[in-house]
Amino acid sequence: MPCAVRSLLGANGTTLHARPQGAAGPAWGGVGSPVESGHVVVIVDGPGSTASVAHAFMARMSEAAAAPTRRRPPWALYPKLVSVCALLGGFLCVLALIADATLADQAAWRRLLDAISPLFLLVIVPASFTTVVFSVVVFWPRRRELLRERWMQAKLILIVATLPALHLLARGTFQGMRREVDAGSPDGPTGLLDLFTLQVVASAAVLLVAIWLGRYRPGSRA
């Protein structure tokens, strides 16, 4: 039995029309054509057009779902990026202070340690904390999808296993330098400073590798 004229609203404003055989309606290239209206118009003739409309509607929905879409970045991504930049900047500032220091006497050693200490307390430690917090906020809604990715697995192992250990090692080394300077060591803690520098360089390198993994996602299934 022929059906009456029907219209269904599809994905993205798509309008699907069906009309029984012989009924008036828009045709391809007419007023209701995709060129003039921006809608995709499907005209179904003959009996049983209700099923045909349903089929056309589902086909259009599948087509729209398969089309590539651009995901809107989560809000927490932006403070995360700021935190990561602050963390990397803190490491680079520490290295710059060490490279520029002239350690001729105890006063020079004290000036260096007094300059490095606030960088760790006011920049590196807070930036590490906020980076972790906002990373979890970004990661959590998509955790099941992301945990299947090899690049994410490598990134998590790298960060969880390496950065906390390097931070603890660097903190212990820095405290050792402070004790030697306070004890009045004549040559200063030169060996400890070299070790501390290596630990800061390693921390910055791990962070850069993590940034690279998150940016380029090698082997991603998406």
N, C-alpha and C positions, 0 to 999 in steps of 0.2 A: 504494500500500500504506500503510495507516495506520501512524503512528509511535507509539512509546511516549510516556509522559508525559515532557516535557523542561522544564528550567528553565535560563534563561540570566541571568547577572548583567549588567545594563546599567549605564549611567552613573549616578553618584551613588547607588549602592545600589539602582537600579531592578531588579526581578525580572520577567523575562518567562517566562510559563508557556505550554506548548502541550500539548494532550492530544488523542488521537484521538477520533473521533466516538463518542459513547456512553460514554466513560470518565468516571469521577467526577473532579471538580476544583472549585476555587473559582469562584464566579460574582461578577459585579458586585453590590456591596451586601452581600456575604457577609463571612466572616471575613477573606478575603484582599483586601478592597476597599481602594482608596486612602484612604478615610476612616478606617478602623480601623487599618491597618498602616503607612500612610505610603508604601507601595510602589505603583507602577503595575503592575497585573496584566493581561496580555494573554492571552486564551483563544482558541486557534485550533483549530477543529474540522475534521474531514474529512481525506481523503487529502492527501498532499503538504504536511503541516503543517510539515515541517522548513524548507522554503523560506519559508513564511509567517512562521515564527518569526524567521528571518534578516532578512526584510524589516521586521518590527516592531522588531527589535533595532536595525537601522540607522536606522530612522525616529526611534527614541528617542534614539540617539546624536546625530543631526543636530539634534534639538530641544534637547538639552542644550548642544551646542556653540554654538547660536545664541542661547541665553539670555545676557543681560548678566551679566558676572562682574566682580568688583572685584579689580583687581590689587593685590598687596601691594607697597608701596613698597620699592625696594632699600635695603639698610642704609646705603649711602653717601649717601643723600639727606639724612639727619639731620645728619651733620657738614658736608655742603655748605651746608645752611641756616644752621648756626652760623657758618660762614666768611663767607657772604654778609652776614649781620647784622653781624658784626665789621667787615667792609670798609665797609659803609655807615655804621656807627657811627663808624669812624675818620674818614671824610670829614666827617661832621657835627660831630665834635669839633674838627677843624681849623678849620672855618668858625666855630664858636662862639668859639674862641680869638681868631681875627682880629676878629670883631665886638666882642668884649669888651675888646680891647687899647686902651690909651691910650698912643700912641707920641709922648711928649713929648721924649725924649732917647735917646741911644745905649744906655743901660742898658735902657730899655723895649724897644727893638728886639731887644737880645740876649736878654732874657727871653722875648719872643715866639718867636724862632727856636729857642731852647733848649727851649721847650715843644712846638713843632711837630715837631722832629726825632725824638724818641722815638716819637711817634705813627706816623710813617712807618716807622721802623725796626722797631718792636715790634708794631705792629697792622696797618697797611695793607699793607705788603709781605708779611708772613707770611700774612695773610688772603687776599691775592690769589693766592699760591701754592697754598694749600690749597683755595681755591675752584676753581682750574683742575684740580687733581688729582682731587678728588671729582666734579667735573662730568664729567671724562673717564670715571671709573669708572661713573657713572650712565648716561652716553650710549653707551658702547661696546657693551654687549650688544644694544641696539636701534638701532644706528647706521643700518642699511639702511632701517628703517622711518621713523626720525626725519628722515633727510636728504631724504626725499621731501616733507616738510611745509614749506610756505612760511614759517611762523612760525619754524621752526628755522633755515632758511636766513638769514632776516633777523637772527635773534639771533646766529648765528655771525659773520656779516659785521660786525655792529655791534660785537661784543666784540673780534674779532680785529683789525679795522682801526682801532678808536677807542681802546680802553682802554690798550693799550701805548704808543701815540703820546702820549696825554695824560699818562701816567705819566712818560715821558721828558721831555716839555716842562716838567711841573711840577718835576721833579728839577733840570733845568737852571736854571729860574727861581729855585728855592730857593737853589741854590748861588750864583747871581748876587746875591741879597739878602745872603747871608752875606759875600760878598767886599766889597760896598759898606759893610756895617756894620763889617767889620774894617778897612777903609780909612779909616773915620772920616768918612763923608759927613755933612755938617751937617743935611740934611733927611731923611736916611734913604732907603732904596729904596722910596719910596711908589708910583712907577709899576710897579715889579716886583711889589710886594705886590698891587696891583689885578689884574695879569695872573695872578699865582699864584692869587688867589681865583677868578677866572673859570675857570681850568683845573680847580680842585677842584670847583667847581659843575658844570662840564661832565661830569666823571668821575662824580659822584653821579647826574646826570641820565641818563647812559648806563646806569649800573647799574640804576636804577629802571625804565627802559624794557625792559632785558633781563629783569628780574624780572616785569614785566607780560606780556611775550611768553610767558615760560615758564609763567605762572600761567593766563592766559586763552586762549592758543593760538588767536588769530584765524585763521579759515579752515582749521581742522584738519579732516582727513578722518575722524578717529576718531569 
